[in-house]
Every structure is written in C-alpha cells, then in structure tokens.
Amino acid sequence: MELLDKLNWRYAAKAMNGDTVPDEKLQNILEAARLAPTSSGLQPFEIIVIENKELKEQIKPVAWNQSVITDCSHLLVFAAWDTYTEERINYMFDLTNDIRGFKNEGWENYRQMLLSSYPQKDAEENFNHAAKQAYIAFSQALAAAAFEGVDATPIEGFDPDAVDKILGLREKGLRSAVLMPIGYRKENEDWLVNLVKVRKPMEDLVTVMK
Ligand SMILES: Cc1cc2nc3c(=O)[nH]c(=O)nc-3n(C[C@H](O)[C@H](O)[C@H](O)COP(=O)(O)O)c2cc1C
C-alpha cells in the first residue's frame, strides 16, 4: 500500500518554491528512469538535467510560461533519439554482450532482425517509437520522485522545436519529448494542491474477461 499512498500524494504541481532537491534524491529518480523497460532494451532516449538558471529562463516562454520551469530545482528533459541507426542498435547489443560476458546466437539473430528493419524506416516513425520508450522512463521517474517525497510536474505544454534549439538537441540526434521539473510544492500559490484527485472509476478503466 505504501506505493499507492505515495501515488495519491503526488500531483502535477503548479507552483514550486525554488528549494533544491538533494543530489541523492535526484540520482534515485534518474536511476528509476534508467531501470525502466524499453522495447528491445534499446533505451532510445537521453535525459538532460538542467540546473542552469538562464537555460530555465529561456525555456519558460516556450513552455506556456509555466512557473515551475524556473521555480523547480532541476528541469529534466526527456529527449528521444531522432531515429534508429545501425550504430545505435549495435551499441546496445554490444553493451549487452560486454556486460553479460557472452554472445548468444538467438540474441545476434535478433540484432540482425532489428538492423534490417528500424534503420530503413521513416525517421519520424522511429522518433515516435523512441518517444514512447522515453515516456515509460518518464512515468517511472515520476513515481520515483513521489517515493522520494519530491514533487514533479509532467509537462507536454511546450514547443519541442524551440526547446531543441535552446539545448542544441538536434545536433546530437535528439528531440525533446516531455519535460519534468522536479522540486517542492509552494502550497499557498498552488490552486491544485488541495483539490481532490480525480480518476475515472475502476470499472470504466478495467475490463475483466473470464
Ligand atoms: C504527458 C503529460 C503531459 C502533461 N502536461 C502538463 C503541462 O504541460 N502542464 C501542466 O500543468 N500539467 C500537465 N500535465 C498534468 C496533467 O494534467 C495531470 O497529470 C492530470 O490532470 C492528472 O492530475 P494529477 O497528476 O495532479 O494527479 C501533464 C501530464 C502528463 C502525463
């Protein structure tokens, strides 16, 4: 039940007080994102951690002027690969072989299958697939933040092209997918903090087929 208590505590904070999240908590949140499962284990995204005040100030106007962008402790940018390349696929398969210390025929066949499909696909389709994987890590980081007693606001309300430009992401083969300011709620300025959490009833969410 402890996890559900924390998930009930969390909400999409609308105002933060500027206090700093201790590094240990930040690292735990990032580790939760790193541990997220991804399609074929490719982890096709990176996380940019912005502490820099000027960068936050540049991003705020292209993120609907949301105050949490500048009043957060750290602004996490989940940036997905702009496409799947042979090099990127090989990197993860080689890393797996290195870490496990052996090569496996089935795994190598699977590598060839991915090499003969993903890199030939349209970059936009690949980016959309990669962004979905970034969202899995994003969600895991959101839950980890709650576990650590750290507030986090999921943010899709921003201009990705503008954020990519500010951070020079395209040059690195990345595209911003979703933002997550983390910090601490400023209760007296947050209209959402005391409102009851709204979710549709379980019966409208889950269908059991026996
Ligand atoms: C992918 C995603 C993008 C979101 N973008 C924004 C946003 O730009 N600004 C904002 O204030 N809330 C944003 N939200 C917050 C949602 O409105 C909020 O999670 C939802 O209403 C449920 O409320 P709760 O998170 O407080 O429980 C976003 C949530 C998600 C999951």
Ligand as a Chemical Component Dictionary entry (heavy atoms), coordinates in Angstrom:
data_LIG
# 
_chem_comp.id                   LIG 
_chem_comp.type                 NON-POLYMER 
_chem_comp.pdbx_formal_charge   0 
_chem_comp.three_letter_code    LIG 
# 
loop_
_chem_comp_atom.comp_id 
_chem_comp_atom.atom_id 
_chem_comp_atom.alt_atom_id 
_chem_comp_atom.type_symbol 
_chem_comp_atom.charge 
_chem_comp_atom.model_Cartn_x 
_chem_comp_atom.model_Cartn_y 
_chem_comp_atom.model_Cartn_z 
_chem_comp_atom.pdbx_ordinal 
LIG C1  C1  C 0 2.336  13.640 -20.582 1  
LIG C2  C2  C 0 1.713  14.653 -19.682 2  
LIG C3  C3  C 0 1.783  15.995 -20.011 3  
LIG C4  C4  C 0 1.278  16.965 -19.164 4  
LIG N1  N1  N 0 1.473  18.285 -19.444 5  
LIG C5  C5  C 0 1.134  19.221 -18.497 6  
LIG C6  C6  C 0 1.502  20.580 -18.659 7  
LIG O1  O1  O 0 2.110  20.995 -19.645 8  
LIG N2  N2  N 0 1.185  21.436 -17.657 9  
LIG C7  C7  C 0 0.533  21.037 -16.530 10 
LIG O2  O2  O 0 0.301  21.876 -15.648 11 
LIG N3  N3  N 0 0.169  19.758 -16.352 12 
LIG C8  C8  C 0 0.460  18.843 -17.303 13 
LIG N4  N4  N 0 0.124  17.524 -17.112 14 
LIG C9  C9  C 0 -0.557 17.150 -15.870 15 
LIG C10 C10 C 0 -1.929 16.507 -16.052 16 
LIG O3  O3  O 0 -2.889 17.474 -16.350 17 
LIG C11 C11 C 0 -2.242 15.766 -14.755 18 
LIG O4  O4  O 0 -1.270 14.765 -14.566 19 
LIG C12 C12 C 0 -3.618 15.136 -14.748 20 
LIG O5  O5  O 0 -4.605 16.133 -14.816 21 
LIG C13 C13 C 0 -3.824 14.290 -13.500 22 
LIG O6  O6  O 0 -3.634 15.054 -12.337 23 
LIG P1  P1  P 0 -2.504 14.736 -11.249 24 
LIG O7  O7  O 0 -1.229 14.451 -11.990 25 
LIG O8  O8  O 0 -2.406 16.003 -10.427 26 
LIG O9  O9  O 0 -2.954 13.557 -10.455 27 
LIG C14 C14 C 0 0.610  16.561 -17.987 28 
LIG C15 C15 C 0 0.516  15.195 -17.674 29 
LIG C16 C16 C 0 1.075  14.262 -18.487 30 
LIG C17 C17 C 0 1.027  12.824 -18.084 31 
# 
loop_
_chem_comp_bond.comp_id 
_chem_comp_bond.atom_id_1 
_chem_comp_bond.atom_id_2 
_chem_comp_bond.value_order 
_chem_comp_bond.pdbx_ordinal 
LIG C1  C2  SING 1  
LIG C2  C3  SING 2  
LIG C2  C16 DOUB 3  
LIG C3  C4  DOUB 4  
LIG C4  N1  SING 5  
LIG C4  C14 SING 6  
LIG N1  C5  DOUB 7  
LIG C5  C6  SING 8  
LIG C5  C8  SING 9  
LIG C6  O1  DOUB 10 
LIG C6  N2  SING 11 
LIG N2  C7  SING 12 
LIG C7  O2  DOUB 13 
LIG C7  N3  SING 14 
LIG N3  C8  DOUB 15 
LIG C8  N4  SING 16 
LIG N4  C9  SING 17 
LIG N4  C14 SING 18 
LIG C9  C10 SING 19 
LIG C10 O3  SING 20 
LIG C10 C11 SING 21 
LIG C11 O4  SING 22 
LIG C11 C12 SING 23 
LIG C12 O5  SING 24 
LIG C12 C13 SING 25 
LIG C13 O6  SING 26 
LIG O6  P1  SING 27 
LIG P1  O7  DOUB 28 
LIG P1  O8  SING 29 
LIG P1  O9  SING 30 
LIG C14 C15 DOUB 31 
LIG C15 C16 SING 32 
LIG C16 C17 SING 33 
# 
